[in-house]
Amino acid sequence: MSKELFIVAGPCLIESKSVLFETAEVLNDICKSLKIKLYLKGSYKKANRTSVNSFTGIGDEKALSLLAEAKEKFNLETLTDIHLPSEAKMVSEYVDVLQIPAFLARQTDLLVAAGETGKTINIKKAQFMAPADMKKACDKVASTGNNKIWQTERGTFFGYNNLVVDFRSLLIMQSHGYPVLYDATHSLQQPSIGEQSGGQPEFIPALARAAVTTGINGVFFETHPNPKIAKSDSATQLPLENAEKFIKDIVSIHKYSNNL
């Protein structure tokens, strides 16, 4: 398995062309300068929101078309999440990687439908799952003959409105034989506080640096030009202006760790 570090990053939700393209341009320039692979992420809709009043998207086809346009303009690969088996084939026509949201990581029909598209499948470990159980989720995708599978750690519930990352999970999931990513922003979410989830973004750099030292393959994070006005996950997205230092730091630590 390649130990070249890659980045999955972008806004939580595709809320406008301007936000998506500004974010894509900045991230693309950073990653090209560092010679690392970037996958631009953006949810085309948010099926899981804290409140019924929360914004869910600008429209499926419009959002997916913008993601496809960004892929073409910036010559990069893209990722978005799906929520139902019926979405898998349609969404796969727009992106390179299909993501299975954490709350859906045990849904057999969804995992199989995603695997059948032949795309790379990123499975987010459910907040209630032990890391060893991710092997079963991977096996469901692999049953389709598709072994292009990623596993992402995004924290575990250990109390009300809080997530904790057990760093042993990164090592346990590596033993499954598929690339492992650390989600630097969702792992610091404080779920279901108010109309939107809260978060502790001040801890993002430190925990990401720690995760990289375990030998993971990628870092996932959400970023926005102005997180305070983001229509989703405003409390945890990394300000886009901080992305360059953040990526440079984790790349440096990754290179150092690999030489130990």
C-alpha positions in Angstrom: 0.0 0.0 0.0 1.4 3.4 -1.0 2.4 5.6 1.9 2.3 8.8 -0.1 0.1 11.2 1.8 -3.0 12.6 0.0 -5.5 15.3 0.9 -9.3 15.2 0.7 -10.6 18.7 1.3 -13.2 21.2 0.4 -16.3 22.9 1.7 -18.8 20.8 3.8 -21.6 21.6 1.4 -21.7 22.8 -2.2 -23.5 26.0 -1.3 -22.4 28.2 -4.3 -20.1 28.2 -7.3 -18.0 31.0 -5.9 -17.3 29.2 -2.6 -16.5 25.9 -4.3 -14.3 27.4 -7.0 -12.4 29.7 -4.6 -11.7 26.8 -2.3 -10.7 24.5 -5.1 -8.3 27.0 -6.6 -6.5 27.7 -3.3 -6.3 24.0 -2.3 -5.1 23.0 -5.8 -2.3 25.5 -5.8 -1.2 24.4 -2.4 -1.1 20.7 -3.2 0.5 21.2 -6.5 3.3 23.2 -4.9 3.8 20.4 -2.4 3.5 17.7 -5.0 0.7 15.8 -3.2 -2.6 14.5 -4.5 -5.8 16.4 -3.8 -9.3 15.2 -3.9 -11.8 18.0 -3.9 -14.8 17.2 -1.7 -18.2 18.8 -1.4 -21.5 17.3 -0.3 -24.1 17.8 -3.1 -26.8 17.6 -0.4 -27.0 17.1 3.3 -29.4 14.3 4.2 -28.4 14.3 7.9 -28.9 17.6 9.6 -29.4 18.5 13.2 -32.6 20.4 12.6 -35.5 20.2 10.1 -34.8 23.9 9.5 -31.2 23.4 8.4 -30.1 24.1 4.8 -29.7 20.9 2.8 -28.5 22.1 -0.6 -28.9 24.1 -3.8 -30.4 21.2 -5.8 -28.8 17.8 -6.6 -28.1 18.3 -10.3 -26.9 21.9 -9.9 -24.5 20.9 -7.1 -23.1 17.8 -8.9 -22.7 19.8 -12.1 -20.6 22.4 -10.2 -18.4 19.7 -8.8 -17.9 18.2 -12.3 -17.1 21.7 -13.6 -14.5 22.2 -10.9 -13.0 18.8 -11.7 -12.6 19.9 -15.3 -11.4 23.4 -14.6 -8.7 22.6 -12.0 -7.8 19.1 -13.4 -8.4 17.3 -10.1 -10.4 14.4 -8.7 -13.6 14.8 -6.7 -15.5 13.2 -3.9 -19.1 13.5 -2.6 -21.3 11.4 -0.3 -24.4 9.3 -1.1 -27.2 8.3 1.2 -29.3 5.8 -0.7 -28.5 2.8 -2.9 -30.5 4.5 -5.7 -28.1 7.5 -5.7 -24.9 5.5 -6.3 -25.0 5.1 -10.1 -26.3 8.6 -10.8 -23.8 10.3 -8.6 -20.9 8.2 -9.8 -21.3 9.8 -13.2 -20.1 13.1 -11.8 -17.3 12.2 -9.3 -14.3 9.9 -8.8 -14.9 8.9 -5.2 -18.2 8.0 -3.5 -18.3 8.5 0.3 -20.5 6.6 2.7 -21.5 8.8 5.6 -20.6 7.6 9.1 -24.2 7.0 10.2 -24.7 4.8 7.2 -21.5 2.7 7.4 -23.4 -0.5 8.3 -26.0 -0.2 5.5 -25.3 -3.3 3.4 -27.4 -2.3 0.3 -25.8 1.1 0.2 -22.2 -0.3 0.5 -22.9 -2.9 -2.2 -24.5 -0.4 -4.6 -21.5 1.9 -4.1 -19.1 -0.9 -4.8 -20.9 -1.9 -7.9 -20.1 1.5 -9.5 -16.4 0.6 -9.7 -15.5 3.9 -8.1 -13.2 4.4 -5.1 -15.4 4.1 -2.0 -14.6 6.1 1.2 -16.3 4.6 4.2 -16.5 6.8 7.2 -16.4 4.8 10.4 -19.6 5.2 12.3 -19.5 7.0 15.6 -20.8 3.9 17.3 -18.6 1.3 15.5 -15.4 -0.3 16.8 -12.5 0.1 14.4 -12.3 -3.7 13.9 -15.9 -3.7 12.6 -14.8 -1.6 9.7 -13.4 -4.7 8.1 -17.0 -6.0 7.8 -18.0 -2.8 6.0 -15.0 -3.1 3.7 -15.9 -6.7 2.9 -19.4 -5.6 1.8 -17.9 -3.3 -0.8 -15.2 -5.8 -1.8 -17.9 -8.5 -2.3 -18.7 -6.7 -5.6 -15.2 -7.2 -6.8 -14.3 -3.6 -6.1 -11.2 -3.3 -3.8 -10.8 0.5 -4.2 -11.8 1.2 -0.6 -10.8 3.9 1.9 -11.5 4.0 5.6 -11.9 7.2 7.5 -11.8 7.8 11.2 -14.0 10.6 12.4 -14.3 10.0 16.2 -16.5 8.0 18.5 -19.3 8.9 20.9 -18.1 8.8 24.5 -20.7 11.0 26.0 -23.3 13.6 25.2 -22.5 16.1 22.4 -18.9 15.1 22.1 -16.6 12.9 20.0 -13.2 11.3 21.0 -10.6 9.8 18.7 -9.0 6.7 19.9 -5.7 6.7 17.9 -5.4 3.0 18.2 -8.3 2.8 15.7 -6.0 4.2 12.9 -3.6 1.3 13.4 -6.3 -1.3 13.7 -8.0 -0.1 10.4 -4.6 -0.1 8.7 -4.4 -3.9 9.4 -7.5 -4.4 7.1 -5.3 -3.7 4.1 -7.0 -0.6 2.7 -5.9 3.1 3.0 -6.9 4.9 6.2 -7.7 8.6 6.5 -8.1 10.9 9.5 -11.0 13.3 9.4 -9.5 16.4 11.1 -12.7 18.5 11.2 -15.6 16.1 12.0 -13.7 14.4 14.7 -13.8 17.7 16.6 -17.5 18.2 16.1 -19.9 18.6 19.0 -23.0 17.0 17.6 -26.5 18.4 18.0 -25.8 21.5 19.9 -28.5 24.0 18.9 -29.7 24.3 15.4 -26.2 23.3 14.1 -23.6 21.1 15.6 -20.8 22.8 17.5 -17.1 22.2 17.4 -13.6 22.8 18.7 -11.6 23.8 15.6 -8.7 25.1 17.7 -7.6 21.4 18.2 -7.6 20.6 14.4 -3.9 21.1 13.8 -2.6 19.2 16.8 -4.8 16.1 16.4 -4.1 16.0 12.6 -0.4 16.1 13.3 -0.8 13.3 15.8 -2.8 11.2 13.4 -0.2 11.5 10.6 2.5 10.0 12.8 0.6 6.7 12.9 1.3 6.1 9.2 -2.1 6.9 7.7 -2.5 7.5 4.0 -4.6 10.6 3.9 -6.1 13.6 5.8 -9.7 14.7 5.3 -10.8 18.2 6.3 -13.4 20.7 5.5 -12.5 24.3 4.7 -14.4 27.4 3.7 -13.4 31.0 2.8 -15.5 32.3 5.7 -16.7 29.5 8.0 -18.8 31.8 10.2 -21.3 32.1 7.3 -21.1 28.6 6.0 -24.4 26.9 5.5 -23.2 23.7 7.1 -20.7 22.8 9.8 -19.8 26.4 10.3 -18.3 25.6 13.8 -15.7 23.1 12.6 -14.6 24.1 9.1 -11.0 25.3 8.9 -10.7 28.9 7.5 -9.4 28.6 4.0 -6.6 31.2 4.8 -5.2 28.6 7.3 -5.2 25.7 4.8 -1.7 26.3 3.5 0.1 26.2 6.8 -2.1 23.3 7.9 -1.2 21.2 4.9 2.5 22.1 4.9 2.7 21.1 8.6 1.1 17.7 8.1 3.2 17.0 5.0 6.4 17.8 6.9 5.4 15.5 9.8 4.5 12.8 7.4 7.9 12.9 5.7 9.7 13.0 9.0 7.7 10.0 10.4 8.3 8.0 7.3 12.1 8.4 7.7 12.2 7.2 11.3 
